[in-house]
Amino acid sequence: MQNVVKQEIMALAGDQAVAYAVKQSDVDVVAAYPITPQTIIVEKFSEYVADGEVETEFVCVESEHSAMAASISASATGARAFTATASAGLALMHEMLFVASGCRVPVVMAVANRALSAPLNIHGDHSDSMAQRDSGWIQLYAENAQEAYDSIIQAFRIAENLDVLLPVMVGLDGFTLSHTLENVEALPDETVKDFVGVRKFPNVLTHEGKTAPFRLDPANPMTMGPIALQNYYFEFKRQQEEAMENALTVIQQMNSEYAKISGRSYGNGLIEAYCLEDAEVATICLGSTAGTMKTVVDDLRQEGVKAGLLRLRTFRPLPVEAIRSALANVKAVAVMDKCISFGGNGGPVFHEVRHLLYEATNRPYVVNYIYGLGGRDTSPVELRSIYENLQGILQAGRVETPIQYLGLRD
Amino acid sequence: MTKQDKNWKEIAPAGVCSKSSSGFLTGDWKTYTPVRDPEKCTRCLLCVLFCPDGAIHWYPDKGDIEFDCSFCKGCGICANQCPTNAITMKLEQE
């Protein structure tokens, strides 16, 4: 591509890549509280602040609830705000996550995905962010540190788009990505600054009868997120749903626009189809597992197995049409969940994928694999066994065990 | 809901108020009404400061306070704070 700029290859762990992306994104306020495995993001960024490399106001808060409250408030004044958390920190933010999406503040947050207590576990799984799936936040999941870097930069544009105005969380697998050093291609500072640009605001009618930009400003007082009861609350929620639908388009646009300057894109921004065109058996997964899964697919293809992979990059909004059309010719699908929905008959990704396939013309067999809880390693051999199981299902013509536990001792 | 209520496409995001709350008479909610004994009242204005609804006004020209019962929710904080017990809360129907 002719406009791709020259980039610097840096050795960065996922957390450092996120901090570097934030440093370049002209962020006004960062309010964060350190928690493993997100800690490096906060540490690294506070170094940038201490060394005068950024003009960002760094707010040391006493908890994640406050981190989110401060981020919401900063964003409401028109500032560009960022925070980061993981696991119990994200759980403590729960209440404020709904305030952020309801107040339509475009906060961007990195979530270094980690298991929830008890028992205490600091390693990577998706229990934390999946538990927040209905909080009204856009959710992107990165496959590697490079994508974490790229997605943070894109996230500001997605969140701040006037047709969206929703907060965005970018998930990166705890330790597997957050603490693992990779070669990351970083764009020049000016390129990122130009890409993210300056925040714009829609005009709204205020209680004084004035038309003013949608931000807290003493010159144009307005109230955001006050009481709305039986007569209006429902209407505001419908607006948020519309914004999510609009995000499906904006995420794809940002993926293409970013590809022009960086040379990198992630499928269509919503999903990444890997060897899916003629695949008979396929898996669906989020995050870093996709990297391992691709090598397994490559091996199987060498052996003549029509194997494929659908990586879900965007989980919220759920790209229903994109998933349905990518799986149109697949005969058996295994949905991977690095999360468990107790008593829910399968994991959250499984529920949603099987639900959207109800209206597919050719409905494939769909099975669920719960895996990697508490950061348990998932080997290529184990991933390969999934495809073997799918082939067995096709031969038998039926599913014996719809929900399985991969790598569990039993 | 009334026919004047707007649909979801017509309203500003995030519940931004397009009307002042001055037309929303929260005084309708109350069960108890503050009644003041002007003889006991020293005009210390503690009630004005403590009223969570800003429903007690000080008029310097009159040298006196007045309750705005359109916005008084009847919480009784004024009566509780009054150092001379000049304010008592009376059931509305009394």
Chai-1 contact restraints between the chains, C-beta under 6 A:
chainA,res_idxA,chainB,res_idxB,connection_type,confidence,min_distance_angstrom,max_distance_angstrom,comment,restraint_id
A,C103,B,A14,contact,1.0,0.0,6.0,A-B,restraint_1
A,R104,B,P13,contact,1.0,0.0,6.0,A-B,restraint_2
A,R104,B,A14,contact,1.0,0.0,6.0,A-B,restraint_3
A,V204,B,A12,contact,1.0,0.0,6.0,A-B,restraint_4
A,V204,B,V16,contact,1.0,0.0,6.0,A-B,restraint_5
A,L205,B,S18,contact,1.0,0.0,6.0,A-B,restraint_6
A,H207,B,C17,contact,1.0,0.0,6.0,A-B,restraint_7
A,H207,B,K19,contact,1.0,0.0,6.0,A-B,restraint_8
A,H207,B,S20,contact,1.0,0.0,6.0,A-B,restraint_9
A,M222,B,V16,contact,1.0,0.0,6.0,A-B,restraint_10
A,T223,B,C17,contact,1.0,0.0,6.0,A-B,restraint_11
A,M224,B,A14,contact,1.0,0.0,6.0,A-B,restraint_12
A,M224,B,V16,contact,1.0,0.0,6.0,A-B,restraint_13
A,G225,B,A14,contact,1.0,0.0,6.0,A-B,restraint_14
A,G225,B,G15,contact,1.0,0.0,6.0,A-B,restraint_15
A,P226,B,G15,contact,1.0,0.0,6.0,A-B,restraint_16
A,A228,B,G15,contact,1.0,0.0,6.0,A-B,restraint_17
A,N231,B,M1,contact,1.0,0.0,6.0,A-B,restraint_18
A,N231,B,D5,contact,1.0,0.0,6.0,A-B,restraint_19
A,E235,B,W8,contact,1.0,0.0,6.0,A-B,restraint_20
A,E235,B,I11,contact,1.0,0.0,6.0,A-B,restraint_21
A,F236,B,G15,contact,1.0,0.0,6.0,A-B,restraint_22
A,R238,B,W8,contact,1.0,0.0,6.0,A-B,restraint_23
A,Q239,B,W8,contact,1.0,0.0,6.0,A-B,restraint_24
A,Q239,B,P13,contact,1.0,0.0,6.0,A-B,restraint_25
